[in-house]
Amino acid sequence: MIKPNRTLSTAVLTFGFVFLYIPIVSLVVYSFNESKLVTVWSGFSQARERRRLAEIQRAFAPAEAAGVAPQSTGRKTQKAFDPASV
């Protein structure tokens, strides 16, 4: 029976994880890029995240104005699992 080569197994596993996670890390890093060009790094900025947060808040504004806030579902779920409310 052939013994597995531990060094080779570790190297292949490490290469696999690097191959899978480097694109994810680069997307996260470049999402904070100040430049409008994706390939040019011009500094750190949170402007896009602020715009996304504002868009999310605008999306929930009609529901909150109508009194159907997204947090209300959490209270109903909490009440359903609370043994004292039964």
N, C-alpha and C positions, 0 to 999 in steps of 0.2 A: 504494500500500500504506500502511496506517495504522501509524504508529510507536506502539509500546506506551508508555504513560505510566508512567515508572519510579516516580514519587511515588505514584500510585494503586496500583500493584502492591505496593509496599512497605507501604502503609497497609492494604490488604486482607489481605496475608500476616500482618502484625502483629496485626490484629484477629482473624484466624483462630486464631493461636497463643494469644492471650490468652483467647479464647472457650473453647478446649480445655483450657488448663492452669490457669486460675483455680479451677475446681471441684476439681481434684486437689490443688492447694496448700491450699485451704480444708479439705479432708478431712484432710490431714496435720496441719495446725495444730490443728483442733478435736479430733483424736484425743488430743492432750495436754491437753485441757480437764479441770480438776479437778471441775467441776460435773457432776451427773448429767443436768441438762437440756442438751440439745445446743445450744440457741440462746443460752444464757447463758454468757458467759466469766467464770470465777471464779478463774482462775489456772492456772499451769503445774503439771502433775503427771505422773508416770510410773507411777501405780498400775495403770492398765489394761495397760500393757506388761509390768509385773511379773506380773500375773495371767496374761496370755497365755503368757509364758515358763514359768510354773509349770505351766500346762495342757499345754504341749508336752513338758515334762520328764516329767509324769505319763503322757503318752501313750506315750513311749518306754521308760518304766521296766520294763514286763513283758518287752520284747525284750532290754533290757540285762541283766536278771536271768537270762534264759535263755541268755545268752552270744552272742546274735545282735545285736550292736551295729550301729547304722547306719554307723559308721566302717569296719566290716569290708568293705563293698562297695568303698570307696575303695582299700583295699589290694589287693583282687583286680583291680580295674581297673588300678591302677598296675603290678601284676605282669604283666598281660597286655600292656602297652605297653612293658615294660622289655626292651630287646634282650638284656641279659645273662642274663635268665631263660630264654631259648629254647634 
